[in-house]
Amino acid sequence: MVTTARRFAGPAGQEDMPYLLTPGPLTTSRTVKATMMADYGSRDVEFRNIVADIRMGLLALANCDNSYDCVIMQGSGTFAIEAALGSFCPPAENTTLVVANGAYGDRAAKILEKIGRPIVKIDKGDSAAPSADEVAAMLDEDPMISHVWVIHCETTSGIVNPIADMARAVKARGRTFMVDAMSSFGALPLDMIDGIDVMVSSSNKCIEGVPGFSYVLAKRDMLAASKGVSHSVVLDLHEQWKGLEANGQFRFTPPTHALAAFHQAMKEHAQEGGVAARGARYQRNAQVLIKGMRALGFSTLLNDNEAGPIIQTFLTPRDRNFDFEQFYEALRVRGFAIYPGKLTKRPSFRIGTIGKVNEKVMEGVLAAISEALAEMDVTDLAPLEG
């Protein structure tokens, strides 16, 4: 079947495809896209230099000292999460505490259960923030807990968890602190030497690369001690690390184009001004979007002091004419792709504020939403109760 390209009516700069207002994959720069026009061999010295630059650059971005190293894994962020959990969390005797307040904390718990690792859980539902005091109390009550896993920005709701306070509580008690910074790294401050032993993120988030790989930053002594611990051949962090250290090559075929694109994205991240500047742009995006959505009549799930600048959750209107799929398609043909809700208790939808987008794009999606509501004859935007 032959198809023709569609042109979308969004703001200039992304005329061939909708802006991806999601937690990833997200809209990337034209120069990042252009980098993927080159083909690299996985053993080429140029490609191995790219991999080495990425590893060193990520360690620097997280303010790691020489006690840390970076292991890149083929696959989405969840691949690196399972690799880290399976390589570092104890298979017997000790226990891992998972701090969950959304789908991604629940996913980590499910992985540990699937691979047979002992687990306890703090379950805050899908939109409440856990506290460092709660974590400290669990550690004091259960001396068998050796590892703690927490999400930095839980994109189920968009809430940002207090990982710095948690790190202090965990390290004061001599335990291992592990952070899923999938949707935050590169835009929100994160300092590994302040008590984070392991951090996991991926290529298609705040550094604005494309999907294809994920990475684990971890203490070198933990990597060395993980030999033979992993439940998997493919997801064995120790073996992946030893291969990268030996010759700069992957054990299995690497996503060469995604790595080349990420290398360019890291340069552009630095040129923009690093974490502070990237985070400030995303914060401006979020402020424009939230203010505009509230002016239209929508309700936000989170208070302003809870929501981060990554993704915003809006409660579904109670108007009987509102249908999310129709709403989604009305925005998509106008040049914007948003995300369905992931809450278990309240109907909602989400709009991301990350990627190569700015305040003009946020103003564009607000105008598109206003048009879509008029087209659907939606007038009552008070939230639908779950």
ABEGO torsion letter per residue (X at the ends): XBBBBBBBABBBGBAABBBBBBAOBBBBBAAAAAAAABBBBAABAAAAAAAAAAAAAAAAAAGBBAABBBBBBBEBAAAAAAAAAAAABBABGBBBBBBBAEAAAAAAAAAAAAAGBBBBBBBAEAABBBBAAAAAAAAAABAABABBBBBABBAAAGBBBBAAAAAAAAAAAGBBBBBBAAAABGABBBBAAAGBABBBBBAABAAGBBBGBBBBBBBAAAAAAABGABABAAABAAAAAAAAAAAGBBABBBBAAAAAAAAAAAAAAAAAGEAAAAAAAAAAAAAAAAAAAAAAGBBBABBAAABBAABBBBBBBABAABBAAAAAAAAAAAGBBBBBBABAABBBBBBBABEBBBAAAAAAAAAAAAAAAAAAGBABABBBBX
